[in-house]
């Protein structure tokens, strides 16, 4: 009888262990849990119990985890627990799984007003968006944690721009008369907005550098638009009155660079300004394919403009 009773106890213990550790969990799921930096197994077990993500109690989970688990610490981060995950698999996920990766992307040429709106619209971030100076953030995809502050995300974007600009500045040539990193970012923002073809950036930069060298106005349409929309799409053609508006940014009204960037330029546009293509061109006009055709003389440029206008009339755009 004692042997039978002992066997029954063993079977009961194994059944309980199965239910608490290997059996599907009770949570209908999926469920999200956020593990803070420095959290202990005990505190995480309480979180799991409170959210119904494990079978049994936090105490039983912690005890079995210490006996049957790997002994590795739980990771900090956000984890998604699928429906019906067992206690053993929950522990393995927290110790060795990949935390949820949340990303926010700043595209090349995105103005700071849109960057701020995008960060403000992320529901998992906290706090207000700090002022974001134009041209201060590097376009890229940035990971963030649930509950992280918006200010911390902006600081990370700005630190990336500082590192990138510092690295590119020391490799610059003397082919463009930009006298500071700030001027390089300003010109790069114009290059970024002028062409949709990455391969053209060094040549566009070379044209603008040539104009700066001879004191010629940059005549860049994006600098006309910036004071009107703060970098957002204009949605219509530029008006003559806007071309004539001497507001400091309008490069049709005065030579040299505007007082600051008109967008957040990407790494390649900054690199193009600091190492522009060797070209004698000082003019360019759209070619109808998203790119441009370049000219060294005004006569060549006029001929190219005539071809562009003819193409636009053919398309019914004029």
For each residue, the residues with C-beta under 8 A, 3 or more apart:
1: 4 5
2: 5 6
3: 6 7
4: 1 7 8
5: 1 2 8 9
6: 2 3 9 10
7: 3 4 10 11
8: 4 5 11 12
9: 5 6 12 13
10: 6 7 13 14
11: 7 8 14 15
12: 8 9 15 16
13: 9 10 16 17
14: 10 11 17 18
15: 11 12 18 19
16: 12 13 19 20
17: 13 14 20 21 22 64
18: 14 15 21 22 23
19: 15 16 23 55 56
20: 16 17 23 55 56 60 61 64 87
21: 17 18 55 64 68 86 87 88
22: 17 18 86 87 88
23: 18 19 20 55 86
24: 84 85 86
25: 29 53 54 55 81 84 85 86 87 90
26: 52 54 55
27: 31 51 52 53 54 81 83 84 85
28: 83
29: 25 53 81 82 83 84 85
30: 80 81 82 83
31: 27 51 52 53 80 81
32: 78 79 80 81 100 146
33: 44 47 48 51 53 78 79 81 94
34: 77 78 79 145 146 147
35: 39 44 47 74 75 76 77 78 79 94
36: 39 76
37: 76
38: 76
39: 35 36 43 44 74 76
40: 43 44
41: 44 45 62 65 66 73 74
42: 45 46 58 62
43: 39 40 46 47
44: 33 35 39 40 41 47 48 74 94
45: 41 42 48 49 54 58 59 61 62 65
46: 42 43 49 50 58
47: 33 35 43 44 50 51
48: 33 44 45 51 53 54 58 61 90
49: 45 46 52 53 54 57 58 61
50: 46 47
51: 27 31 33 47 48
52: 26 27 31 49
53: 25 27 29 31 33 48 49 81 85 90
54: 25 26 27 45 48 49 58 61 87 90
55: 19 20 21 23 25 26 86 87
56: 19 20 60 61 87
57: 49 60 61
58: 42 45 46 48 49 54 61 62
59: 45 62 63
60: 20 56 57 63 64
61: 20 45 48 49 54 56 57 58 64 65 87 91
62: 41 42 45 58 59 65 66
63: 59 60 66 67
64: 17 20 21 60 61 67 68 69 87
65: 41 45 61 62 68 69 87 91
66: 41 62 63 69 71
67: 63 64
68: 21 64 65 88
69: 64 65 66 72 91 95
70: 92 95 96
71: 66
72: 69 95 96
73: 41 95
74: 35 39 41 44 94 95
75: 35 94 95 96 97 99
76: 35 36 37 38 39 99
77: 34 35 99 100 145
78: 32 33 34 35 99 100 102 145 146
79: 32 33 34 35 93 94 97 99 100
80: 30 31 32 100
81: 25 27 29 30 31 32 33 53 85 90 93
82: 29 30 85
83: 27 28 29 30
84: 24 25 27 29
85: 24 25 27 29 53 81 82 89 90 93
86: 21 22 23 24 25 55 89 90
87: 20 21 22 25 54 55 56 61 64 65 90 91
88: 21 22 68 91 92
89: 85 86 92 93
90: 25 48 53 54 81 85 86 87 93 94
91: 61 65 69 87 88 94 95
92: 70 88 89 95 96 97
93: 79 81 85 89 90 96 97
94: 33 35 44 74 75 79 90 91 97
95: 69 70 72 73 74 75 91 92
96: 70 72 75 92 93
97: 75 79 92 93 94
98: 101
99: 75 76 77 78 79
100: 32 77 78 79 80 146
101: 98 143
102: 78 124 143 144 145 146
103: 141 142 143 144
104: 118 119 122 141 142 144 153
105: 140 141 142
106: 110 115 118 137 138 139 140 141 142 157 264
107: 110 139
108: 139 192 264 265 266 268 269
109: 139 189 192 193 263 264 265 266 269
110: 106 107 114 115 139 231 263 264
111: 114 115 134 226 230 231 232 262 263 264
112: 115 116 132 133 134 135 136 137 230 231 264
113: 116 117 230 231 232
114: 110 111 117 118 231 232
115: 106 110 111 112 118 119 132 137 157 264
116: 112 113 119 120 129 132
117: 113 114 120 121
118: 104 106 114 115 121 122
119: 104 115 116 122 125 129 150 153 154
120: 116 117 129 150
121: 117 118
122: 104 118 119 125 144 150
123:
124: 102 144 146 147 148
125: 119 122 144 147 148 149 150 153
126: 147 148 149 150
127: 149 150 151
128: 150 151
129: 116 119 120 132 150 151 154
130: 150 151 154
131:
132: 112 115 116 129 136 137 154 158
133: 112 136
134: 111 112 189 231 260 261 262 263 264
135: 112 161 182 185 186 189 260 261 263 264 265
136: 112 132 133 157 158 161 264
137: 106 112 115 132 154 157 158 160 161 264
138: 106 157 158 160 161 164 264 266 267
139: 106 107 108 109 110 264 265 266 267
140: 105 106 157 160
141: 103 104 105 106
142: 103 104 105 106 153 156 157 160
143: 101 102 103
144: 102 103 104 122 124 125 148 152 153
145: 34 77 78 102 148
146: 32 34 78 100 102 124
147: 34 124 125 126
148: 124 125 126 144 145 152 153
149: 125 126 127 152 153
150: 119 120 122 125 126 127 128 129 130 153 154
151: 127 128 129 130 154 155
152: 144 148 149 155 156
153: 104 119 125 142 144 148 149 150 156 157
154: 119 129 130 132 137 150 151 157 158
155: 151 152 158 159
156: 142 152 153 159 160
157: 106 115 136 137 138 140 142 153 154 160 161
158: 132 136 137 138 154 155 161 162
159: 155 156 162 163
160: 137 138 140 142 156 157 163 164
161: 135 136 137 138 157 158 164 165 264
162: 158 159 165 166
163: 159 160 166 167
164: 138 160 161 167 168 267 270
165: 161 162 168 169 181 184 185 270
166: 162 163 169 170 181
167: 163 164 170 171
168: 164 165 171 172 184 267 270 271 274
169: 165 166 172 181 184 274
170: 166 167
171: 167 168 274 275
172: 168 169 176 184 274 275
173: 176 274 275 276
174:
175: 206 209 275 276 278
176: 172 173 187 205 206 208 209 212 273 274 276
177: 209 212 213
178: 183 184 187 209 212 257 273 274
179: 183
180: 183 184
181: 165 166 169 184 185
182: 135 185 186 260
183: 178 179 180 186 187 257
184: 165 168 169 172 178 180 181 187 188 270 273 274
185: 135 165 181 182 188 189 261 265 270
186: 135 182 183 189 190 257 258 260 261 262
187: 176 178 183 184 190 191 205 208 209 212 257 273
188: 184 185 191 192 205 261 265 269 270 272 273
189: 109 134 135 185 186 192 193 261 262 263 264 265 269
190: 186 187 193 194 208 218 220 222 223 251 258 262
191: 187 188 194 195 201 204 205 208 265 269 272 273
192: 108 109 188 189 201 263 265 266 269
193: 109 189 190 220 222 262 263
194: 190 191 204 220 221 222
195: 191 198 200 201 204 291 292
196: 290 291
197: 200 201 290 291
198: 195 201 268
199:
200: 195 197 203 204 291 292
201: 191 192 195 197 198 204 205 268 269 272
202: 205 206 272 275 276 277
203: 200 206 207 276 277 279 281 284 294
204: 191 194 195 200 201 207 208 272 284 292
205: 176 187 188 191 201 202 208 209 269 272 273 276 277
206: 175 176 202 203 209 210 276 277 278 279 281
207: 203 204 210 211 279 281 282 283 284 294
208: 176 187 190 191 204 205 211 212 218 220 273
209: 175 176 177 178 187 205 206 212 213 273 276
210: 206 207 213 214 216 279 280 281 282
211: 207 208 214 216 217 218 255 282
212: 176 177 178 187 208 209 215 216 218 255 256 257
213: 177 209 210
214: 210 211 282
215: 212 255 256
216: 210 211 212 255 282
217: 211 251 252 253 254 255
218: 190 208 211 212 223 251 255 256 257
219: 251 252
220: 190 193 194 208 223 224 251
221: 194 224 225 238
222: 190 193 194 225 226 262 263
223: 190 218 220 226 249 250 251 252 258 262
224: 220 221 227 228 238 242 243 245 249 250 251 252
225: 221 222 228 229 231 234 238 262
226: 111 222 223 229 230 231 249 258 262 263
227: 224 230 245 247 248 249 250
228: 224 225 234 242
229: 225 226 232 233 234
230: 111 112 113 226 227
231: 110 111 112 113 114 134 225 226 262 263
232: 111 113 114 229
233: 229
234: 225 228 229 238
235:
236:
237:
238: 221 224 225 234 242 243
239: 242 243
240: 243 244
241: 244 245
242: 224 228 238 239 245 250
243: 224 238 239 240 250 252
244: 240 241 252 253
245: 224 227 241 242 250 253
246: 250 253 254
247: 227 250 253
248: 227 258 259
249: 223 224 226 227 258 259 262
250: 223 224 227 242 243 245 246 247 253 254 258
251: 190 217 218 219 220 223 224 254 255 256 257 258
252: 217 219 223 224 243 244
253: 217 244 245 246 247 250
254: 217 246 250 251
255: 211 212 215 216 217 218 251
256: 212 215 218 251
257: 178 183 186 187 212 218 251
258: 186 190 223 226 248 249 250 251 262
259: 248 249
260: 134 135 182 186
261: 134 135 185 186 188 189 264 265
262: 111 134 186 189 190 193 222 223 225 226 231 249 258
263: 109 110 111 134 135 189 192 193 222 226 231
264: 106 108 109 110 111 112 115 134 135 136 137 138 139 161 189 261
265: 108 109 135 139 185 188 189 191 192 261 269 270
266: 108 109 138 139 192 269 270
267: 138 139 164 168 270 271
268: 108 198 201 271 272
269: 108 109 188 189 191 192 201 205 265 266 272 273
270: 164 165 168 184 185 188 265 266 267 273 274
271: 168 267 268 274 275
272: 188 191 201 202 204 205 268 269 275 276 277
273: 176 178 184 187 188 191 205 208 209 269 270 276
274: 168 169 171 172 173 176 178 184 270 271
275: 171 172 173 175 202 271 272
276: 173 175 176 202 203 205 206 209 272 273 279
277: 202 203 205 206 272
278: 175 206
279: 203 206 207 210 276 294
280: 210 296
281: 203 206 207 210 284 294 295 296
282: 207 210 211 214 216 295 296
283: 207 294 295 296 297 298 300 301 304
284: 203 204 207 281 292 293 294 295 301
285: 292 293 295 301 304 305 308
286: 291 292 293 308
287: 291 292 293 308
288: 308 311 312
289:
290: 196 197
291: 195 196 197 200 286 287
292: 195 200 204 284 285 286 287
293: 284 285 286 287 304 307 308
294: 203 207 279 281 283 284
295: 281 282 283 284 285 298 300 301 303 304
296: 280 281 282 283 300
297: 283 300 301
298: 283 295 301 302
299: 302 303
300: 283 295 296 297 303 304
301: 283 284 285 295 297 298 304 305
302: 298 299 305 306
303: 295 299 300 306 307
304: 283 285 293 295 300 301 307 308
305: 285 301 302 308 309
306: 302 303 309 310
307: 293 303 304 310 311
308: 285 286 287 288 293 304 305 311 312
309: 305 306 312 313 318
310: 306 307 313 314
311: 288 307 308 314 315
312: 288 308 309 315 317 318
313: 309 310 316 317 318
314: 310 311
315: 311 312
316: 313
317: 312 313
318: 309 312 313
